[in-house]
Amino acid sequence: MAAMSVIGIDFGNESCYVAVARAGGIETIANDYSLRSTPSCVAFSGKNRILGVAAKNQMVTNVKNTIHGFKRLLGRKYNDQQVQSELRFLPYKITPQADGSIGIHVQYLEEEHVFSPEQITAMLFTKLKDISETALQTAVNDCVISVPSYYTQAERQALLDAAKIAGLNVLRLFNETTATALCYGIYKQDLPAADGPPRNIVFVDCGNASLQVCICAFHKGKLKMLASAADYQFGGRNIDIIMAEHFSKEFKTRYNIDVHTNPRAYLRLLAEAEKLKKQMSANSTTLHLNIECFMEDKDVHAEMKRSDMEALCAHLFERVERTLKQCLLDSKLKVEEIHSVELAGGSSRVPSIKRLVEEVFGRPISTTLNQDEAVARGCALQCAMLSPAVRVRDFSVTDIQPYPLKLTWDATQGEEGEMEVFGHNHPIPFSKMLTFYRSNPFTLTASYSIPPSSYPQSYIGTFTIKNVKATPEGESAKVKVKVRVNLNGILTVASASLIEKREPTQQEKEEEEAQQQQQQQNNMDVDSTDKKDKSDQEAQANEPPAPEGDDKGDDKGKKKIPIRTVDLPIEANVCGLSLRDLDAAVEKEGKMVAEDKQEKERVDARNALEEYVYDLRAKLSEENQLATFITEVDKETLYRTLDDTENWLYEEGEDCQRQIYSERLTRLKGSFAFGKETGKEKSNMPENLANMP
C-alpha cells in the first residue's frame, strides 16, 4: 500500500494537477468534482473554509474572501515591486505586517483573520492531499512539488514551509521545465546511446502567469539540462487583462459604466475575456462577448477578432520571442542541432505563440505531451524515483540552477574575500569543498552575483562556522567547508570540519609496530620502503580531499602526521519561517482542518435528515411502496410529523449542532416504526419494513 502514496503536484498560479505513480504507470487524480484540474483558490465563510473547485465557483459572489493568485506572493515582502503590481488585480485586502511580510485579511468564523501567503498555500496543499488520499484510499506523505525554474531561494523556501504546514514530506522541489522533460524522456525508447551525440529537445511551457523555455540533451536513460530562460511577467492572464482593459474602455464610451469601480464586474469580465481568448485559438472570425446584467442592470455586448487581439498584444509577443532567443543563445547550440520542439502549458495553445516558436527554432512544433498534465506526471515520476517504496526505471536527471551564486567573507592572510561558487546554469545537485585557514569563528555571506530580474534583492543568508580555534602552536587552523546546492535548488553550507594534526598515542604506536612485525613475517621479501609508503597511504585515506591548488608533491617520502577531523556547528540565518512561526502555523492549520471536518459532519447530518423526510414522503404516496401496508390514520399522523420536521429544518432548525439533527433522525425513524410506540399492532406492515431506513 505504501507504494501508492507517491504523488507529484503541479502547483500552478491558476490551477493544480496531482499525478500518482502506481500499477506500472502514471495517472492523474480526479478531485471531488471528477475534474483533473483543481483551481488554486481558497475561500472563507462564516462556518468553514472552501477549497479548490467550490472556492472558484463562488468567487464572484464572495469576492473579498476568495483568495487566488497567491502563488505570485510567496516568499516576498509587501513593498516588493512584483507584489505591488499584483495588488491591482487582487480584490481582497492585503496589508504589510510588522516584519514587512504580506498579510491577507479574510472574514472567517465571523471574525477577521490575517494569513500569510504560505498559510494560504498550505490550505490548498491540504486539499490536494485530501483529494489524493480519497482517490488512493491510503495515507499520502511523500511528494514532489513543481516550482517555476526562475524561483529564487526565498520563494523555494516559502513553498517548502507551506508544504510542511500541510503535513507533506517534500522529497524534492522540481523545476517545471525539468519535470516536463522527464515526462517526455522516460517513455522514449529510441534515445541515442550514451557514447553518441545527444538528442536536443526544446520545451516551451507557457502557463497562466509565466513563460519558461528550456533546452535539454537526452541520452538513453538520462537527461541533462543545457539552458533555461523565463519571462515571469508573461502568461495567458496578461492577454486576458489586455482584452479586459480594451472592453472596459469600450463599455465606458458605449454604456457609460466604469468596470474598475466594481471588483465583481471586473472578475466577470476577465472570465469572459479568457473564454473569448480560448475560442480565438480555434477560430479567426469575429467573435461576440455578451454579459447579461453586467453592471447597473445593463447588459453589455462587444466583439473582437483574433487579429485584433494579436495587434493589442503585439508587445507581449515580442517578449516571448526575446525569451526563446535568449534560451537558444545560452545553450550555445545552433538551430540545426535542435531535434524537436515540445509545447506544454495551457497558454501555449495561442496561435501567435505557436507561430513564434516555429520561427525561432525553425522546426514544426510537436505536442507529444499532455500539455496540461505533463508537469504533474514528471513530478510523480521523480517522486517514484526518490521514494524507496516504488521501483521505477533508472533515469538520471541533471538539472541547472538559473542564478550565479557567490560567497563573501572577511578576508585574512591576503586571500580574496569573495568567490563565485556556482555559475549561471550550473548543474545541480552539486557540492564544492572550500578550505579556509582561521583561528576564530567566521561568517560566510551567500548572495546572487547578479540580482535576479524577478526578485528585488540579491542577499540570500549567512552561515557562521563556530568553535574554530587556533592550533596549539598558535597558528591558524585548517577548516574545510562543504557548500552545496541541494535537490531543491537551495544553497546550504552542508558541513564544516576542523582538520587537526596530532601525535599518535602510545597505544596506536604499539599497534602500528605489531602490525609491521606481522607484515614482516608474512612478506619476508618486502622492501622496508614499501612499508613506509603503505603507512603514508593509510594516513592519506583518513584525510578529506584537498581543494585544488594544495601541493602534495612535497610530502612524498615523508612520514605523515595522523590527523583528526572535528565537525563544527554551523549557525544558518536564511530566509523562511522561524521554527516558532512554523509550529504555530502547523497548529493553526490542524485546528482549521478539525473545524472543517466538524462543519462537514454537521451539514451531512442535516442533509441526511432532509433526505429521509423527502424519501419517506415519496414512499408513502406511491401505491406500490408503503401505502398498501399502512392505515389512513397512521399515514396522516406520519405526514404531519414529516411536515413538522421539514418546517423546523427551514426555520429554527436551519443552523443546529450535528447531534440535534442525528437525534431528530433517530426519533423520526422510531416514529415510523409506530407500532412499537403506540402499542398498536403494526398494521399489516411486514416486519422488515417497520425499521426501513
C-alpha positions in Angstrom: 0.0 0.0 0.0 2.9 2.4 0.8 3.9 2.3 -2.9 0.6 4.0 -3.8 1.3 7.1 -1.8 3.9 8.6 -4.1 2.4 11.8 -5.7 3.6 14.7 -7.9 1.9 18.1 -7.5 1.9 20.7 -10.3 1.2 23.8 -8.3 0.1 26.5 -10.8 -0.9 30.1 -10.5 -4.4 29.3 -11.7 -4.9 25.5 -11.1 -3.2 22.4 -9.8 -2.8 18.9 -11.0 -1.9 15.8 -8.9 -0.4 12.7 -10.5 0.4 9.3 -8.9 2.8 6.5 -9.8 1.1 3.2 -9.4 0.4 -0.1 -11.2 3.3 0.4 -13.6 2.2 3.8 -14.9 1.4 7.4 -14.0 -2.2 8.6 -13.7 -3.7 12.0 -12.9 -6.0 12.0 -10.0 -9.6 13.4 -10.3 -10.9 15.6 -7.5 -14.3 15.6 -5.7 -15.9 17.2 -8.7 -14.5 14.4 -11.0 -12.2 17.0 -12.6 -8.5 16.5 -13.1 -7.7 20.2 -12.5 -8.2 21.8 -9.1 -8.3 25.7 -9.1 -5.7 27.4 -6.9 -8.4 29.1 -4.8 -9.0 29.2 -1.1 -12.2 30.8 0.2 -13.6 31.5 3.7 -17.2 31.7 5.0 -18.8 32.2 8.4 -18.7 28.5 9.1 -15.8 26.9 7.2 -13.1 27.1 4.6 -14.0 26.4 1.0 -11.1 24.9 -1.1 -10.5 24.2 -4.8 -13.4 23.9 -7.2 -16.1 25.0 -4.7 -14.0 28.2 -3.9 -13.7 29.1 -7.6 -17.4 28.5 -8.1 -18.3 31.2 -5.6 -15.5 33.6 -6.4 -17.8 36.3 -7.9 -20.4 36.2 -5.1 -17.7 36.2 -2.3 -15.1 38.4 -3.8 -13.3 39.7 -0.7 -13.0 36.3 1.0 -11.9 34.2 -2.1 -8.1 34.2 -2.3 -6.5 33.5 -5.7 -3.3 34.4 -7.5 -1.3 33.9 -4.2 1.5 31.9 -5.8 3.0 35.2 -7.0 3.1 36.5 -3.4 5.1 33.6 -1.9 8.4 34.4 -0.3 8.1 38.1 -1.0 7.8 41.3 1.1 4.9 43.7 0.8 6.9 46.5 -0.8 8.3 44.2 -3.5 7.7 45.7 -6.9 6.0 42.5 -8.2 3.7 42.4 -5.2 2.7 46.0 -5.8 1.9 45.3 -9.5 -0.1 42.2 -8.5 -2.3 44.2 -6.0 -4.0 46.0 -8.9 -5.7 42.7 -9.9 -6.4 41.2 -6.4 -9.8 42.2 -5.0 -9.1 41.0 -1.5 -7.4 43.0 1.3 -3.6 42.8 1.7 -1.6 44.8 4.2 2.1 44.9 5.3 3.0 43.1 8.5 5.4 44.3 11.2 8.3 42.4 9.6 7.5 43.7 6.1 5.8 40.5 5.0 2.4 40.1 3.4 -0.9 39.7 5.4 -4.1 38.6 3.7 -7.2 39.7 5.5 -10.4 37.5 5.4 -13.6 37.1 7.4 -13.7 33.6 8.7 -15.9 32.2 11.5 -17.5 35.6 11.9 -14.2 37.4 12.7 -11.3 38.9 10.8 -8.2 36.6 10.4 -4.8 37.5 8.8 -3.0 34.8 6.9 0.4 34.7 5.2 0.7 33.5 1.6 2.5 30.4 3.0 -0.6 29.6 5.1 -3.0 30.0 2.2 -0.8 27.8 0.0 -0.7 25.2 2.8 -4.5 25.2 2.8 -4.5 24.4 -0.9 -2.0 21.6 -0.3 -4.2 20.2 2.5 -7.0 20.0 -0.1 -4.7 18.3 -2.7 -3.5 15.9 -0.1 -7.1 15.1 0.9 -8.1 14.6 -2.8 -5.2 12.2 -3.2 -5.9 10.2 -0.1 -9.6 9.8 -1.1 -8.7 8.6 -4.5 -5.9 6.3 -3.4 -7.5 5.1 -0.2 -4.2 5.4 1.6 -2.2 8.0 3.6 -0.1 10.3 1.4 3.2 11.7 2.8 5.9 11.8 0.2 5.5 14.2 -2.7 7.4 16.2 -5.3 6.1 19.7 -5.9 6.8 21.7 -9.1 8.4 25.2 -9.0 9.0 27.7 -11.8 12.6 27.4 -12.9 13.2 31.1 -12.2 12.2 30.8 -8.5 14.7 32.3 -6.0 15.9 30.7 -2.8 13.3 32.7 -0.7 10.4 31.6 -2.9 11.6 27.9 -2.8 11.9 28.0 1.0 8.4 29.6 1.3 7.0 26.7 -0.8 8.7 24.1 1.4 7.3 25.9 4.5 3.8 25.8 3.1 4.2 22.0 2.4 5.4 21.4 5.9 2.4 23.3 7.3 0.1 21.0 5.3 1.9 17.9 6.6 3.6 16.9 3.3 7.1 15.5 3.2 8.7 17.0 0.1 11.3 14.8 -1.4 12.2 17.4 -4.0 11.1 20.8 -5.4 11.3 20.0 -9.1 11.7 22.7 -11.8 8.6 22.7 -14.0 10.7 22.6 -17.2 12.7 19.6 -15.9 9.5 17.8 -14.9 8.2 18.2 -18.4 11.5 16.9 -19.9 11.5 13.9 -17.6 7.9 13.1 -18.5 8.9 13.2 -22.2 12.2 11.3 -21.9 11.3 8.3 -19.7 8.9 6.8 -22.2 11.2 7.3 -25.3 12.6 4.0 -26.4 14.7 5.4 -29.3 17.0 7.8 -27.4 20.7 7.8 -28.6 23.3 5.7 -26.8 25.5 7.3 -24.1 28.5 7.4 -26.4 26.7 9.1 -29.3 25.7 12.7 -29.9 22.7 13.7 -27.7 19.2 14.5 -28.9 18.5 18.1 -28.1 14.9 19.0 -27.4 13.4 22.4 -26.7 10.5 22.6 -24.2 8.3 25.7 -24.2 6.0 25.9 -21.2 3.6 28.9 -21.3 1.2 28.9 -18.4 -1.3 31.3 -16.8 1.3 33.7 -15.3 4.8 32.9 -16.8 6.7 31.6 -19.8 9.6 29.1 -19.3 11.8 27.7 -22.1 14.5 25.1 -21.7 16.8 23.1 -23.9 17.6 19.6 -22.8 20.1 17.0 -24.0 18.8 13.3 -23.9 20.8 10.1 -24.0 19.4 6.7 -23.2 18.4 6.7 -19.5 19.5 10.3 -18.8 18.7 13.9 -19.4 20.9 16.9 -18.9 19.5 20.5 -18.8 21.6 22.7 -21.0 19.9 26.1 -20.6 16.7 27.7 -19.4 15.2 31.1 -19.8 12.0 32.6 -18.4 9.7 35.6 -18.5 7.9 35.8 -15.2 5.8 38.7 -16.5 4.2 37.0 -19.5 1.4 34.4 -19.3 -2.1 33.7 -20.6 -3.5 36.0 -18.0 -1.7 39.0 -19.5 -3.6 38.5 -22.7 -6.9 38.3 -20.7 -6.0 41.6 -18.9 -5.3 43.5 -22.1 -8.5 42.2 -23.6 -10.5 43.1 -20.5 -8.9 46.6 -20.5 -9.9 47.1 -24.1 -13.5 46.1 -23.4 -13.8 48.2 -20.3 -12.8 51.3 -22.3 -15.4 50.4 -24.9 -18.1 49.9 -22.2 -17.2 53.3 -20.7 -17.9 55.0 -24.0 -20.8 53.0 -25.1 -22.7 52.3 -21.8 -21.2 54.9 -19.6 -20.1 52.4 -16.9 -16.7 52.1 -15.3 -15.8 48.4 -14.7 -12.9 49.4 -12.3 -15.3 50.7 -9.7 -16.8 47.2 -9.3 -14.4 44.3 -8.5 -17.2 41.7 -9.0 -17.9 43.0 -12.5 -14.2 43.1 -13.3 -13.8 39.4 -12.3 -16.7 38.5 -14.6 -15.2 40.5 -17.5 -11.8 38.7 -17.0 -13.5 35.3 -17.1 -15.4 36.2 -20.3 -12.2 37.6 -21.9 -10.5 34.3 -21.1 -13.3 32.3 -22.7 -13.1 34.5 -25.8 -9.3 34.0 -26.0 -9.8 30.2 -26.0 -12.4 30.5 -28.8 -9.9 32.6 -30.8 -7.3 29.7 -30.7 -9.6 27.7 -32.9 -11.4 30.5 -34.8 -10.2 33.6 -36.7 -13.7 35.0 -37.5 -15.4 37.8 -35.4 -16.4 36.5 -32.0 -19.0 38.1 -29.7 -18.9 38.9 -26.0 -22.2 39.2 -24.2 -22.7 39.6 -20.5 -26.2 39.9 -19.0 -26.9 42.2 -16.1 -23.2 43.2 -16.0 -23.3 46.5 -14.0 -26.1 48.9 -13.0 -28.6 46.4 -14.5 -27.1 46.8 -18.0 -26.4 44.0 -20.5 -23.2 44.6 -22.4 -22.1 43.4 -25.9 -18.8 43.6 -27.7 -16.9 41.8 -30.4 -13.3 41.0 -31.4 -11.3 39.1 -34.0 -8.2 37.1 -33.4 -6.2 39.6 -35.5 -7.4 42.5 -33.2 -6.2 40.6 -30.1 -2.8 40.0 -31.8 -2.5 43.7 -32.6 -3.3 44.6 -28.9 -0.8 42.1 -27.6 2.0 42.6 -30.1 4.4 44.0 -27.4 3.7 40.8 -25.3 4.6 38.5 -28.2 7.9 40.4 -28.7 8.8 39.4 -25.2 8.1 35.8 -26.0 10.5 36.0 -29.0 13.2 37.5 -26.8 12.9 34.7 -24.2 13.1 32.0 -26.9 16.2 33.5 -28.5 17.9 34.0 -25.1 17.5 30.3 -24.3 19.0 29.3 -27.6 21.9 31.6 -27.0 22.6 30.3 -23.5 22.5 26.7 -24.8 25.4 27.5 -27.3 23.6 25.3 -29.9 22.8 26.1 -33.5 19.2 25.8 -34.7 20.3 22.8 -36.9 21.3 20.9 -33.7 17.8 21.1 -32.3 15.9 17.8 -32.8 12.4 18.9 -32.0 10.3 21.4 -30.0 7.7 20.3 -27.5 4.9 22.5 -26.1 3.4 22.4 -22.6 1.2 24.7 -20.5 -2.3 26.0 -21.3 -1.4 29.2 -23.0 0.9 27.5 -25.5 -2.3 26.9 -27.5 -2.4 30.5 -28.6 -1.7 30.5 -32.4 0.7 33.5 -32.2 2.9 31.8 -29.7 3.0 28.6 -31.7 4.0 30.6 -34.8 6.8 32.4 -32.9 8.2 29.1 -31.6 8.3 27.6 -35.1 10.0 30.7 -36.5 12.7 31.0 -33.8 13.7 27.3 -33.8 13.0 26.6 -37.4 11.0 23.4 -36.6 7.4 22.4 -36.7 6.1 22.2 -33.1 5.2 18.9 -31.6 2.7 18.1 -28.9 3.7 14.6 -27.8 2.9 15.6 -24.2 -0.4 16.2 -22.4 0.1 20.0 -22.3 -1.8 20.4 -19.0 -0.7 17.4 -17.1 3.0 16.9 -18.2 4.4 18.7 -15.2 2.4 16.8 -12.6 3.3 13.5 -14.3 7.0 14.4 -14.4 6.8 15.2 -10.6 5.2 11.9 -9.9 7.9 10.1 -11.8 10.6 11.9 -9.9 8.9 11.1 -6.6 8.8 7.4 -7.5 12.5 7.5 -8.3 13.3 9.2 -5.0 11.0 7.1 -2.8 12.3 3.7 -1.6 8.7 2.4 -1.7 8.5 2.2 -5.5 10.6 0.6 -8.2 10.9 2.5 -11.3 13.2 2.5 -14.4 16.5 4.3 -13.7 16.7 7.7 -15.4 19.4 10.2 -14.4 18.3 13.8 -14.2 20.9 16.7 -14.2 19.2 20.0 -13.6 20.6 23.5 -13.6 20.2 26.5 -11.3 19.5 29.8 -13.1 21.4 32.4 -11.0 25.1 32.6 -10.3 25.8 32.2 -6.5 28.7 33.7 -4.6 30.0 33.7 -1.1 31.8 36.6 0.7 33.8 36.7 3.9 36.2 38.8 5.9 39.5 38.3 4.0 42.6 37.4 6.1 46.2 36.4 5.1 46.0 38.1 1.7 43.2 35.9 0.3 40.3 37.3 -1.7 37.1 38.0 0.3 34.7 36.6 -2.3 34.2 33.7 -4.7 31.5 32.8 -7.2 30.8 29.2 -6.1 28.2 28.2 -8.7 27.9 30.0 -12.0 24.9 30.7 -14.2 23.2 27.4 -15.4 25.5 25.3 -13.1 24.4 21.7 -12.7 22.6 20.7 -9.5 22.6 19.0 -7.1 26.3 19.8 -6.6 28.8 20.2 -3.8 32.1 22.0 -3.5 34.8 21.9 -0.8 36.4 25.2 0.2 39.5 25.4 2.5 40.0 28.3 5.0 42.7 29.0 7.5 41.2 30.6 10.6 41.9 31.0 14.3 38.4 32.3 15.2 34.8 31.6 14.2 33.9 33.2 10.9 30.8 34.0 8.7 30.1 33.3 5.1 27.5 35.5 3.4 25.6 34.0 0.4 24.2 36.1 -2.4 23.4 36.2 -6.1 26.3 37.6 -8.2 23.8 39.2 -10.5 20.5 40.2 -8.9 17.6 38.1 -10.4 15.4 40.1 -12.7 12.3 38.6 -11.0 13.4 39.4 -7.4 14.4 42.6 -5.7 17.3 41.5 -3.5 20.4 39.5 -4.1 21.1 38.7 -0.4 20.4 35.0 0.5 21.7 34.5 4.0 24.6 34.0 6.3 26.4 30.9 7.7 28.5 31.2 10.8 31.1 28.5 11.3 31.5 28.2 15.1 34.0 26.6 17.5 37.0 27.5 15.3 40.2 27.9 17.4 43.9 28.3 16.7 46.3 25.2 16.8 48.3 24.5 20.0 51.2 26.2 18.2 49.0 29.4 17.9 48.7 29.1 14.1 45.5 29.3 12.0 43.7 26.0 11.9 42.6 24.4 8.5 38.9 24.4 8.1 37.1 22.5 5.3 33.7 23.8 4.3 31.3 21.9 2.1 28.9 24.2 0.1 26.0 22.6 -1.6 23.1 23.4 -3.9 20.7 20.7 -3.0 17.9 18.9 -4.9 15.5 21.8 -4.1 17.9 24.3 -5.8 18.7 25.8 -2.3 22.2 26.8 -1.4 23.4 25.4 2.0 26.6 25.0 3.9 26.3 21.3 4.3 29.2 20.7 6.7 32.3 22.3 8.2 35.2 20.5 9.8 38.4 21.4 11.5 41.5 19.4 10.4 43.7 18.8 13.5 47.2 17.3 13.3 48.0 15.2 16.3 50.8 12.9 17.6 49.8 9.2 17.7 49.0 7.8 21.2 51.3 5.2 22.8 48.6 2.5 22.1 48.5 3.5 18.4 52.3 3.4 18.2 52.3 -0.1 19.7 49.5 -1.3 17.3 51.4 0.0 14.3 54.6 -1.7 15.4 52.7 -5.0 16.0 51.2 -4.6 12.5 54.6 -4.0 10.9 56.1 -7.1 12.6 53.1 -9.2 11.4 53.7 -7.9 7.9 57.4 -8.7 8.0 56.6 -12.3 8.9 54.1 -12.6 6.1 56.3 -11.0 3.4 60.0 -11.5 4.3 61.0 -10.2 0.9 59.0 -6.9 1.1 61.3 -3.9 1.0 61.1 -1.6 4.0 60.5 1.4 1.8 57.2 -0.2 0.6 56.1 -0.3 4.2 56.8 3.3 4.6 54.7 4.1 1.5 51.9 2.0 2.9 51.6 3.9 6.1 51.6 7.1 4.1 48.6 5.8 2.2 46.8 4.9 5.3 47.3 8.4 6.7 46.1 9.9 3.5 43.0 7.8 3.4 41.8 9.5 6.6 42.3 13.0 5.2 39.5 14.6 3.3 40.3 15.6 -0.3 42.3 18.7 -0.6 41.0 21.5 -2.7 42.6 22.4 -6.0 45.9 24.1 -5.5 47.1 22.2 -2.5 50.5 20.9 -3.3 51.0 17.3 -2.3 54.3 16.8 -4.2 56.5 17.8 -1.2 55.0 15.1 1.0 56.4 12.1 -0.8 58.7 10.1 1.2 57.9 11.9 4.5 56.1 10.3 7.4 52.6 11.6 7.5 51.3 13.0 10.8 47.9 11.5 11.7 45.1 13.9 11.5 41.7 14.2 13.2 38.6 15.7 11.7 36.3 17.6 14.1 32.8 18.5 12.9 32.0 22.2 13.6 28.5 23.6 14.3 27.0 25.9 11.7 24.5 28.6 12.5 22.5 29.4 9.4 20.5 32.6 9.2 18.5 32.3 6.0 15.0 33.1 4.6 11.9 31.1 5.6 9.7 30.9 8.6 11.3 30.5 12.0 10.7 27.3 13.9 8.3 29.0 16.3 6.2 30.5 13.5 6.2 27.2 11.6 4.9 25.3 14.7 2.2 28.0 15.3 1.1 27.7 11.6 1.0 23.9 11.7 -1.1 24.0 14.9 -3.5 26.6 13.3 -3.8 24.5 10.2 -4.6 21.4 12.3 -7.3 23.4 14.1 -8.9 24.6 10.9 -8.9 21.1 9.4 -10.8 19.9 12.6 -13.3 22.8 12.2 -13.9 22.0 8.5 -14.5 18.3 9.5 -16.9 19.3 12.2 -18.9 21.6 9.8 -18.9 18.8 7.2 -20.4 16.3 9.6 -23.0 18.9 10.7 -24.1 19.5 7.1 -24.1 15.8 6.4 -26.3 15.1 9.4 -28.7 17.9 8.3 -28.8 16.6 4.7 -29.4 13.0 5.9 -32.5 14.2 7.9 -33.8 16.3 5.0 -33.3 13.3 2.6 -35.1 10.9 4.9 -38.1 13.3 5.1 -38.4 13.5 1.3 -37.7 9.8 0.7 -40.3 8.7 3.3 -42.9 11.1 1.9 -42.4 9.7 -1.6 -42.7 6.1 -0.4 -46.0 6.9 1.4 -47.5 8.5 -1.6 -46.6 5.8 -4.1 -49.1 3.0 -4.5 -46.7 0.1 -4.8 -44.4 1.3 -2.0 -45.6 1.7 1.7 -49.1 3.0 1.0 -50.6 -0.5 0.9 -49.2 -1.5 4.2 -50.4 1.4 6.3 -53.8 2.6 7.6 -55.1 6.1 6.6 -54.9 7.3 10.2 -51.3 6.3 10.6 -50.5 7.8 7.2 -52.0 11.1 8.3 -50.0 11.1 11.5 -46.8 10.3 9.7 -47.4 13.0 7.1 -47.9 15.6 9.9 -44.6 14.5 11.5 -42.8 14.9 8.2 -44.3 18.3 7.5 -43.4 19.5 11.1 -39.8 18.2 10.6 -39.5 19.9 7.2 -40.8 23.3 8.6 -38.4 23.0 11.5 -35.5 22.3 9.2 -36.0 25.5 7.2 -36.8 27.7 10.3 -35.3 27.3 13.7 -33.5 24.1 12.7 -31.6 25.8 9.9 -28.3 26.0 11.9 -28.1 23.4 14.7 -25.5 21.2 16.1 -24.9 17.8 14.4 -26.1 16.0 17.5 -29.6 17.6 17.3 -30.1 16.5 13.6 -28.9 13.0 14.4 -31.4 12.8 17.4 -34.2 14.1 15.2 -33.5 11.5 12.5 -33.4 8.7 15.1 -36.7 9.9 16.6 -38.3 10.1 13.1 -37.1 6.6 12.3 -38.6 5.5 15.6 -42.0 7.1 14.9 -42.0 5.3 11.6 -41.9 2.0 13.5 -45.1 3.4 15.1 -46.4 0.0 16.2 -43.7 -0.1 18.9 -44.5 3.4 20.2 -48.3 3.3 20.2 -48.8 -0.2 21.4 -50.9 -0.9 18.3 -50.3 -3.8 16.0 -48.0 -2.8 13.2 -51.0 -2.7 10.8 -50.3 -5.2 8.0 -46.8 -3.9 7.7 -44.2 -6.6 7.1 -41.6 -7.0 9.8 -38.7 -5.9 7.6 -40.4 -2.6 6.6 -41.0 -1.4 10.1 -37.5 -0.3 10.5 -36.8 0.5 6.9 -34.3 3.4 6.6 
